[in-house]
Amino acid sequence: MKEETLIHIITHPKCLEHSGGPGHPESPERIGAIMTMLNAAPWKDRLTWHEAPEATGEQLERVHSSLYIEMIRSSSEAGGRQLDPDTATNHASWEAALRAAGAAVLACELAIDRGEGAFAAVRPPGHHALAGRAMGFCLFSNVVVAVREMLERPEAGQILIVDWDVHHGNGTQALVEDDPRIRFISLHQWPHYPGTGAEEERGVGNVWNLPRPPGLAPEQYRDDLLAAIGEATSDWVPDLVVVSAGFDSMAGDPLAGFTLREEDYAAITAELLSFGKPLAGVLEGGYSLENLRSGVAAFLEALS
């Protein structure tokens, strides 16, 4: 990392206590692997650490129904329950989900206010969560909660969300596709969970979906995403860029078949930084601990 650049890391111990059940791929070890890497990184002195705050009720209710929010709270306080075949709560899920959404908000605030990169290293992830439904390991739509909060600020009138997680960010799309202030780009494996994200799904002209088969050369995925970024911003410049940073699109992930490498995340991040605008990342998927360590490192090094 360049000596003059700080990177803000936002996380919370409660994110280690949430669990979807024994053997679940979205495990607390994911955060542990990232923390181990960050604490041993040669550039660790350039990191500024922040404890994730809880998202407020007002922030959550811009995105989720009050009945749904209450269901997440009550299910967690009762000890947890299975919400769908892939998604469950336990005793810690309510606070972990509040902290994950709050971390995304703080990451965006820090990026805007300080002009430095920020990364929310939190779980549960968020890009599958719908307004009134949990799915795909996700409880609250962390990125959309943050984006809606930032849109309350006059300096953030246009926001670009780039989702390079290997699964389509169906929740994010559903929550932003009617808002021309937000542009959403998703690169994802097709066919694959959750079965959404066709190219013809364009919202109000603010959605770019890039469904791709597994096993392509990494340059193909990278270049297709770079081309979509160029198309989405050819007549429109974002005031803030938010990355749904899922590292299950990296070669060797046990749940998918994309082939991206560390240098591809770095190249995409460099392109997003070329706007000269604030950039914040929020952790989504990634189920190889080795890939999480190396992928997050590549992203943060590029972010600097």
N, C-alpha and C positions, 0 to 999 in steps of 0.2 A: 504494500500500500504506500501511496505517496505520503510523505511525512505530514503534509498540511491537512489531510483529509480525515475527518472523523466519520465513523459509521455508528448509528444508534441501534442498539439491540434491545428489543422489548420482549419480555417474557414474564412468567410467573410460576412459582412452585406448584400452584394448584393444577397447572396443566399436566403435571406428572401424575396426578391422582385420578383423573378421568380415565375410565376404561370401558370399552365396548364388550368386554368379556374375555375369558381365558383364550389365549391363542389368537386374538384378534390382530389383524395386520396393522391396524392403526393404533400402535402401542406406545406407552410412555417412553420406551427405549428410543423412539425416534427423536424426541427432544433431547434425551440424554446423549445421543450420538453427536448432535449438533453442538451441545454445550461442551462436550469433551474436545471437539475440534476447535471451537472458538478459544477455549482456555489454553490450548497448546499452540495456537497459530503464531507465527513469527511477528504478526502485526497486531497481536492482542492488545497492546498498549494504545492502539488507535481506536479501540471500541469504547463506546460510552453506553453503560447499562442502565436500563430503566425497568422498574416494576410495573407491569401492566395494570392499569386501573380497571375497574368494572365499567362496562358500558352502562349508560343510564337507561331508565325506562323510556324516556323520550327518544333517545337514539334508536333503541330496538323497535319502538312502535312506528317509526318511519318506514320500517321494512317488514315487520312481522305483525300478525294479528295479536291482540291482547290475550285472546283465548289460548293461542299457541304458546306464547311466552309463559303463561301461567301453567300450562301443561308441562313444559320443560322444568319449571321450578318445582312443581308438586311431585313430579315423577322422581326427581333427584332427591328431594327431601324425604321421600318415602323409601329411599334406599336404591331406587333405580328400577327401570323396566325396559323391555324390548320394544322399540318404536317401529322398526321395520326389520326385515331379515338381516340387514347389515348394520343397523344403528341402534344403540342402546344408551341408556343413562345409568350412572351409579351415584353413590352418595356425594361425589365431588363434581359431578357434571355441570350442575347449575353454576357454581362459581367459576369453574374452568371455562365454560362457554361465555360467561360475562367478561372474564379476563381476556379471552381470545378476541372477542369483538372490540373490547376496550383497547387492546394492544394495537389492533388495526387502525383505530381512530388516532391513537397517539403517534403511531408511525407516520401517518399522513400529516398530522400537525407538526411534527418535528421536521419532516421534509420541507414543508412550506415555510415554517417560521425560521429555520436555521439554514436552509439551503444545503443540507447535508443528507446523505442517504440514510434510510432507516429500514429495519427489517423486523417484523413481528414473528418471532420463533415460538409459535403457540399451537395448541391443539385443544379441542377438536377443530378440524378444518371447516370450511364454510361454503364452498362453491356449488354444492348440490342442494343446500337448504332452500326450501321454498317459503313463501309467506306464511303458510300454515302447516308445513309438513317437514319433518326431518327425513333425510335419506342420504345414502352414500357416505356414512360415517359423520355427517355434518348436522349440527344443531342450529346455529345462527349463521346468517350470511355475513361473515366478518367483513369482507371487502365492501359489500354494498352498504352495510351499516356505516362504515367509514366514509364511503363516497357520498352518501346522503348527508352526513354531518358536514363534510367539506363544502358541499354545494350551498350551505348556509353562509359561506364566507364569500365576499365579493371578489376576492382574488382567485377564486377557484371555480369559475363559471363553466369550464369545459374540462371533462376528465376522461382520460383514456384508461381502460382496463385491458390488460393483456394477460391471457390465461394460457400458460404453456404446460399445465398439468395434462397428463395423457388422457384423462377423461373429460368429456364435455362439461363445461360449467353451466349446466342446465338451470340451476337455481339463479345464478348471476344473470343469465340471459333473461329469464322470466321476469326478474325484478327490475331490469333496466331497459328492456326492448321498446318501451313506449316513451322514452325520455331522450330527446335529441341532444341534450347537454352531455350525455354519456355515450362514448363509443366503446364497443366491446369486441375484442378479437379472441377467438378460441381456436387453438391448434389441438386436435385430439384424434385418438385412434378410432377408426370406423371399420366395420361394426364393432361396438364395444359398449360397455355400460356408460351412460344410462339409456343409450339408444336414441338420443336427441342430437341436434347439432348439424343438421343438413345444410348444405350451402345455400339453399333457397330460403332458409330462415333468416330474414334480414331486418326484423323489427320495423322501425320507422326509417330504415336506411342507415341505422347506427350499429348493425351487427354484422360481423365478418366471421363466418365459420369455415374452418379448414379441416374437414374430415379426411383422414388419410389412413391407408392400410398399414399394418405393422411391417417391419422388416425393410423399409426403404433405407437408402443411404442417409446418414445424418445430415449431409449437406442439403438434401431435398427438403427435409422438414424445416431446417433453419432458413433456407432461402425462400421457401413458401411463406413462412411467417414474416420474414423481413419484407417481402413484397406486399403482404396484406397490411403491414404497418404503414408502408409507403402510400398505399391506396387510401387507407382510412384517414390519413393526415395530409393528403395532397392539397385539400382546400380547407383545412381545419387544424388549428394548432392547439393541443391540450395545455391547460394551465397546471395540470398534475397528471402524473402517470402512476398507476398502481398495478403491480404485477401479482397475479395469483400464481405464486411460485411453487408449483408441484414438481417434484423431481422424480416422479414415476415415469416421466417421458425419457429418462436416461437409459442407455443400453444396460440390460441385465436386471431391470426391475422384475420382481416375481409376479406382478399382476398385469403386465402389459408387454408390448412388443416394439416400442419405439427404440431408437438407437442414438439419441442425442448424447453429446459428450460435453465435458467441462468447457471446452473452447466455444461450443455453440451457444451455451448460456451466456458466456462472456461477450460474444459477438452481438447477440440480441440485446443484451443490456447496454452495450456501447451505442447501438443504434437508438435505443430509447433515450439515452442521455444526450444524444445529439440535438434534441429539442431545446436543451438548456433550461429545462423545467424541473421542478422537484420530482423525485422518484421514491416510492416506498414499495417494499415487497412484503407479502404476507404468505406464510407457509400454507400450502395445501397438502397434496399427497407426496408419496415417496416412501417405498417400503423396503428398499435395500439400505441398510444402515451405512454401508460404505459409500453408496451413491449420495446419500444425504450429506455426509461429511464433505465429499469432494464437490458436489454440485453447489451446496450453499457457499463453500469457500470460493468457488469460481464466480458466483454471482456477487458476493461481497467484494472480492478483489476488483471486479469490473465496476462495481458501484462506486468504488473509491476514485 
